[in-house]
Amino acid sequence: MHIEVCDGGPAAAQGGWAASCTRGEHGRGLQIIDRLTVARGDRAELGHAVHWADVAIAA
């Protein structure tokens, strides 16, 4: 299955939520995605970013 999510791209500044976290409390998202998907990536399009992932599904 192919999944795509679009967003406005990188934030201009890191949010306050990240500043209040310890190093171990954030930044694990891509590690989780790597374990759940067979491929992932992103691309820039005019005005936004597209993040995609391919997930293996049982037939």
Biopython code that builds the backbone (N, CA, C, O; Angstrom):
import numpy as np
from Bio.PDB.StructureBuilder import StructureBuilder

atoms = [
    (1, "MET", "N", (0.850, -1.151, 0.000)),
    (1, "MET", "CA", (0.000, 0.000, 0.000)),
    (1, "MET", "C", (0.907, 1.229, 0.000)),
    (1, "MET", "O", (1.913, 1.257, 0.708)),
    (2, "HIS", "N", (0.564, 2.222, -0.773)),
    (2, "HIS", "CA", (1.338, 3.462, -0.853)),
    (2, "HIS", "C", (0.554, 4.562, -0.132)),
    (2, "HIS", "O", (-0.631, 4.767, -0.395)),
    (3, "ILE", "N", (1.225, 5.259, 0.773)),
    (3, "ILE", "CA", (0.603, 6.327, 1.567)),
    (3, "ILE", "C", (1.385, 7.608, 1.330)),
    (3, "ILE", "O", (2.615, 7.591, 1.316)),
    (4, "GLU", "N", (0.674, 8.730, 1.142)),
    (4, "GLU", "CA", (1.333, 10.032, 1.032)),
    (4, "GLU", "C", (0.652, 11.025, 1.958)),
    (4, "GLU", "O", (-0.568, 11.013, 2.120)),
    (5, "VAL", "N", (1.466, 11.890, 2.564)),
    (5, "VAL", "CA", (0.974, 12.959, 3.431)),
    (5, "VAL", "C", (1.647, 14.246, 2.982)),
    (5, "VAL", "O", (2.862, 14.275, 2.786)),
    (6, "CYS", "N", (0.871, 15.310, 2.818)),
    (6, "CYS", "CA", (1.421, 16.609, 2.430)),
    (6, "CYS", "C", (1.371, 17.554, 3.625)),
    (6, "CYS", "O", (0.429, 17.522, 4.418)),
    (7, "ASP", "N", (2.393, 18.392, 3.743)),
    (7, "ASP", "CA", (2.377, 19.436, 4.760)),
    (7, "ASP", "C", (3.101, 20.664, 4.229)),
    (7, "ASP", "O", (3.594, 20.667, 3.101)),
    (8, "GLY", "N", (3.159, 21.684, 5.032)),
    (8, "GLY", "CA", (3.762, 22.944, 4.619)),
    (8, "GLY", "C", (5.269, 22.931, 4.593)),
    (8, "GLY", "O", (5.885, 23.956, 4.300)),
    (9, "GLY", "N", (5.883, 21.804, 4.889)),
    (9, "GLY", "CA", (7.341, 21.722, 4.886)),
    (9, "GLY", "C", (7.906, 22.015, 6.260)),
    (9, "GLY", "O", (7.153, 22.116, 7.229)),
    (10, "PRO", "N", (9.213, 22.153, 6.361)),
    (10, "PRO", "CA", (9.843, 22.390, 7.656)),
    (10, "PRO", "C", (9.327, 23.668, 8.323)),
    (10, "PRO", "O", (9.074, 24.673, 7.659)),
    (11, "ALA", "N", (9.180, 23.605, 9.635)),
    (11, "ALA", "CA", (8.751, 24.778, 10.395)),
    (11, "ALA", "C", (9.869, 25.811, 10.433)),
    (11, "ALA", "O", (11.050, 25.464, 10.404)),
    (12, "ALA", "N", (9.492, 27.066, 10.496)),
    (12, "ALA", "CA", (10.480, 28.145, 10.558)),
    (12, "ALA", "C", (11.310, 28.076, 11.843)),
    (12, "ALA", "O", (12.486, 28.438, 11.850)),
    (13, "ALA", "N", (10.686, 27.605, 12.931)),
    (13, "ALA", "CA", (11.385, 27.476, 14.214)),
    (13, "ALA", "C", (10.845, 26.254, 14.936)),
    (13, "ALA", "O", (9.685, 25.882, 14.760)),
    (14, "GLN", "N", (11.687, 25.632, 15.747)),
    (14, "GLN", "CA", (11.254, 24.471, 16.520)),
    (14, "GLN", "C", (10.243, 24.924, 17.558)),
    (14, "GLN", "O", (10.442, 25.938, 18.227)),
    (15, "GLY", "N", (9.146, 24.164, 17.692)),
    (15, "GLY", "CA", (8.097, 24.514, 18.634)),
    (15, "GLY", "C", (8.506, 24.351, 20.085)),
    (15, "GLY", "O", (9.472, 23.653, 20.392)),
    (16, "GLY", "N", (7.774, 24.993, 20.968)),
    (16, "GLY", "CA", (8.056, 24.927, 22.390)),
    (16, "GLY", "C", (7.958, 23.517, 22.951)),
    (16, "GLY", "O", (8.636, 23.183, 23.922)),
    (17, "TRP", "N", (7.102, 22.677, 22.330)),
    (17, "TRP", "CA", (6.949, 21.307, 22.820)),
    (17, "TRP", "C", (8.278, 20.563, 22.751)),
    (17, "TRP", "O", (8.599, 19.802, 23.663)),
    (18, "ALA", "N", (9.056, 20.766, 21.693)),
    (18, "ALA", "CA", (10.331, 20.062, 21.554)),
    (18, "ALA", "C", (11.367, 20.583, 22.547)),
    (18, "ALA", "O", (12.176, 19.814, 23.066)),
    (19, "ALA", "N", (11.341, 21.871, 22.807)),
    (19, "ALA", "CA", (12.295, 22.459, 23.744)),
    (19, "ALA", "C", (12.088, 21.935, 25.158)),
    (19, "ALA", "O", (13.029, 21.888, 25.950)),
    (20, "SER", "N", (10.848, 21.538, 25.480)),
    (20, "SER", "CA", (10.561, 21.059, 26.834)),
    (20, "SER", "C", (10.834, 19.563, 26.996)),
    (20, "SER", "O", (10.746, 19.045, 28.109)),
    (21, "CYS", "N", (11.163, 18.859, 25.911)),
    (21, "CYS", "CA", (11.400, 17.411, 25.962)),
    (21, "CYS", "C", (12.873, 17.104, 26.198)),
    (21, "CYS", "O", (13.756, 17.872, 25.818)),
    (22, "THR", "N", (13.112, 15.965, 26.833)),
    (22, "THR", "CA", (14.488, 15.484, 26.911)),
    (22, "THR", "C", (14.844, 14.876, 25.561)),
    (22, "THR", "O", (13.958, 14.622, 24.745)),
    (23, "ARG", "N", (16.125, 14.641, 25.318)),
    (23, "ARG", "CA", (16.577, 14.110, 24.029)),
    (23, "ARG", "C", (15.867, 12.803, 23.669)),
    (23, "ARG", "O", (15.566, 12.582, 22.496)),
    (24, "GLY", "N", (15.596, 11.942, 24.633)),
    (24, "GLY", "CA", (14.970, 10.656, 24.367)),
    (24, "GLY", "C", (13.471, 10.701, 24.135)),
    (24, "GLY", "O", (12.871, 9.679, 23.801)),
    (25, "GLU", "N", (12.849, 11.871, 24.305)),
    (25, "GLU", "CA", (11.403, 11.966, 24.195)),
    (25, "GLU", "C", (10.901, 12.365, 22.811)),
    (25, "GLU", "O", (9.691, 12.376, 22.587)),
    (26, "HIS", "N", (11.775, 12.686, 21.895)),
    (26, "HIS", "CA", (11.316, 13.010, 20.547)),
    (26, "HIS", "C", (12.380, 12.611, 19.543)),
    (26, "HIS", "O", (13.514, 12.309, 19.913)),
    (27, "GLY", "N", (12.008, 12.612, 18.268)),
    (27, "GLY", "CA", (12.959, 12.262, 17.234)),
    (27, "GLY", "C", (12.979, 10.787, 16.871)),
    (27, "GLY", "O", (13.882, 10.334, 16.167)),
    (28, "ARG", "N", (11.993, 10.033, 17.344)),
    (28, "ARG", "CA", (11.948, 8.600, 17.033)),
    (28, "ARG", "C", (11.028, 8.268, 15.875)),
    (28, "ARG", "O", (10.935, 7.105, 15.482)),
    (29, "GLY", "N", (10.352, 9.247, 15.324)),
    (29, "GLY", "CA", (9.351, 9.001, 14.281)),
    (29, "GLY", "C", (9.884, 8.256, 13.081)),
    (29, "GLY", "O", (9.255, 7.301, 12.626)),
    (30, "LEU", "N", (11.027, 8.663, 12.551)),
    (30, "LEU", "CA", (11.568, 7.995, 11.372)),
    (30, "LEU", "C", (12.032, 6.573, 11.689)),
    (30, "LEU", "O", (11.971, 5.699, 10.824)),
    (31, "GLN", "N", (12.493, 6.333, 12.909)),
    (31, "GLN", "CA", (12.862, 4.971, 13.301)),
    (31, "GLN", "C", (11.638, 4.062, 13.296)),
    (31, "GLN", "O", (11.714, 2.911, 12.866)),
    (32, "ILE", "N", (10.521, 4.578, 13.773)),
    (32, "ILE", "CA", (9.277, 3.803, 13.781)),
    (32, "ILE", "C", (8.822, 3.539, 12.353)),
    (32, "ILE", "O", (8.457, 2.412, 12.018)),
    (33, "ILE", "N", (8.841, 4.568, 11.509)),
    (33, "ILE", "CA", (8.442, 4.421, 10.109)),
    (33, "ILE", "C", (9.328, 3.402, 9.408)),
    (33, "ILE", "O", (8.823, 2.581, 8.642)),
    (34, "ASP", "N", (10.628, 3.432, 9.648)),
    (34, "ASP", "CA", (11.540, 2.474, 9.023)),
    (34, "ASP", "C", (11.184, 1.029, 9.376)),
    (34, "ASP", "O", (11.335, 0.134, 8.544)),
    (35, "ARG", "N", (10.723, 0.801, 10.575)),
    (35, "ARG", "CA", (10.378, -0.568, 11.000)),
    (35, "ARG", "C", (9.043, -1.038, 10.442)),
    (35, "ARG", "O", (8.820, -2.238, 10.286)),
    (36, "LEU", "N", (8.159, -0.097, 10.142)),
    (36, "LEU", "CA", (6.814, -0.461, 9.689)),
    (36, "LEU", "C", (6.663, -0.470, 8.173)),
    (36, "LEU", "O", (5.665, -0.983, 7.667)),
    (37, "THR", "N", (7.604, 0.071, 7.447)),
    (37, "THR", "CA", (7.464, 0.214, 6.000)),
    (37, "THR", "C", (8.564, -0.517, 5.241)),
    (37, "THR", "O", (9.605, -0.864, 5.799)),
    (38, "VAL", "N", (8.308, -0.740, 3.960)),
    (38, "VAL", "CA", (9.325, -1.349, 3.111)),
    (38, "VAL", "C", (10.122, -0.282, 2.366)),
    (38, "VAL", "O", (11.220, -0.556, 1.881)),
    (39, "ALA", "N", (9.583, 0.922, 2.274)),
    (39, "ALA", "CA", (10.278, 2.052, 1.649)),
    (39, "ALA", "C", (9.603, 3.335, 2.111)),
    (39, "ALA", "O", (8.415, 3.348, 2.434)),
    (40, "ARG", "N", (10.382, 4.415, 2.136)),
    (40, "ARG", "CA", (9.816, 5.718, 2.500)),
    (40, "ARG", "C", (10.658, 6.808, 1.862)),
    (40, "ARG", "O", (11.798, 6.570, 1.462)),
    (41, "GLY", "N", (10.098, 7.994, 1.768)),
    (41, "GLY", "CA", (10.852, 9.109, 1.216)),
    (41, "GLY", "C", (10.037, 10.377, 1.276)),
    (41, "GLY", "O", (8.937, 10.396, 1.829)),
    (42, "ASP", "N", (10.569, 11.422, 0.716)),
    (42, "ASP", "CA", (9.850, 12.686, 0.646)),
    (42, "ASP", "C", (10.315, 13.450, -0.582)),
    (42, "ASP", "O", (11.372, 13.178, -1.152)),
    (43, "ARG", "N", (9.500, 14.406, -0.966)),
    (43, "ARG", "CA", (9.841, 15.255, -2.097)),
    (43, "ARG", "C", (9.231, 16.618, -1.880)),
    (43, "ARG", "O", (8.190, 16.754, -1.238)),
    (44, "ALA", "N", (9.885, 17.621, -2.415)),
    (44, "ALA", "CA", (9.382, 18.986, -2.335)),
    (44, "ALA", "C", (8.531, 19.269, -3.562)),
    (44, "ALA", "O", (8.922, 18.944, -4.683)),
    (45, "GLU", "N", (7.390, 19.863, -3.354)),
    (45, "GLU", "CA", (6.544, 20.343, -4.431)),
    (45, "GLU", "C", (6.267, 21.813, -4.150)),
    (45, "GLU", "O", (6.488, 22.290, -3.037)),
    (46, "LEU", "N", (5.799, 22.507, -5.127)),
    (46, "LEU", "CA", (5.569, 23.945, -4.994)),
    (46, "LEU", "C", (4.682, 24.249, -3.785)),
    (46, "LEU", "O", (3.499, 23.909, -3.776)),
    (47, "GLY", "N", (5.252, 24.880, -2.781)),
    (47, "GLY", "CA", (4.504, 25.306, -1.611)),
    (47, "GLY", "C", (4.296, 24.269, -0.524)),
    (47, "GLY", "O", (3.707, 24.590, 0.508)),
    (48, "HIS", "N", (4.751, 23.051, -0.708)),
    (48, "HIS", "CA", (4.564, 22.042, 0.339)),
    (48, "HIS", "C", (5.535, 20.881, 0.156)),
    (48, "HIS", "O", (6.232, 20.779, -0.854)),
    (49, "ALA", "N", (5.559, 20.020, 1.150)),
    (49, "ALA", "CA", (6.390, 18.815, 1.118)),
    (49, "ALA", "C", (5.464, 17.604, 1.090)),
    (49, "ALA", "O", (4.386, 17.624, 1.683)),
    (50, "VAL", "N", (5.889, 16.557, 0.400)),
    (50, "VAL", "CA", (5.123, 15.300, 0.353)),
    (50, "VAL", "C", (5.999, 14.216, 0.978)),
    (50, "VAL", "O", (7.134, 13.996, 0.555)),
    (51, "HIS", "N", (5.458, 13.552, 1.981)),
    (51, "HIS", "CA", (6.141, 12.447, 2.645)),
    (51, "HIS", "C", (5.367, 11.181, 2.249)),
    (51, "HIS", "O", (4.137, 11.166, 2.287)),
    (52, "TRP", "N", (6.089, 10.128, 1.871)),
    (52, "TRP", "CA", (5.426, 8.913, 1.408)),
    (52, "TRP", "C", (6.026, 7.683, 2.054)),
    (52, "TRP", "O", (7.163, 7.695, 2.525)),
    (53, "ALA", "N", (5.233, 6.616, 2.065)),
    (53, "ALA", "CA", (5.701, 5.340, 2.593)),
    (53, "ALA", "C", (4.964, 4.211, 1.882)),
    (53, "ALA", "O", (3.788, 4.337, 1.539)),
    (54, "ASP", "N", (5.673, 3.110, 1.667)),
    (54, "ASP", "CA", (5.078, 1.892, 1.127)),
    (54, "ASP", "C", (5.035, 0.864, 2.246)),
    (54, "ASP", "O", (6.051, 0.579, 2.880)),
    (55, "VAL", "N", (3.865, 0.318, 2.481)),
    (55, "VAL", "CA", (3.646, -0.648, 3.546)),
    (55, "VAL", "C", (3.270, -1.991, 2.910)),
    (55, "VAL", "O", (2.390, -2.039, 2.050)),
    (56, "ALA", "N", (3.914, -3.062, 3.317)),
    (56, "ALA", "CA", (3.561, -4.389, 2.823)),
    (56, "ALA", "C", (2.278, -4.839, 3.497)),
    (56, "ALA", "O", (2.129, -4.708, 4.712)),
    (57, "ILE", "N", (1.352, -5.368, 2.711)),
    (57, "ILE", "CA", (0.109, -5.878, 3.274)),
    (57, "ILE", "C", (-0.047, -7.349, 2.862)),
    (57, "ILE", "O", (0.381, -7.757, 1.783)),
    (58, "ALA", "N", (-0.659, -8.115, 3.734)),
    (58, "ALA", "CA", (-0.892, -9.531, 3.436)),
    (58, "ALA", "C", (-2.024, -9.661, 2.433)),
    (58, "ALA", "O", (-3.025, -8.950, 2.515)),
    (59, "ALA", "N", (-1.862, -10.556, 1.503)),
    (59, "ALA", "CA", (-2.892, -10.774, 0.474)),
    (59, "ALA", "C", (-3.973, -11.685, 0.981)),
    (59, "ALA", "O", (-4.922, -11.981, 0.255)),
]
sb = StructureBuilder()
sb.init_structure("model")
sb.init_model(0)
sb.init_chain("A")
sb.init_seg("    ")
for serial, (resi, resn, name, xyz) in enumerate(atoms, 1):
    if name == "N":
        sb.init_residue(resn, " ", resi, " ")
    sb.init_atom(name, np.array(xyz, "f"), 0.0, 1.0, " ", f" {name:<3s}", serial, name[0])
structure = sb.get_structure()
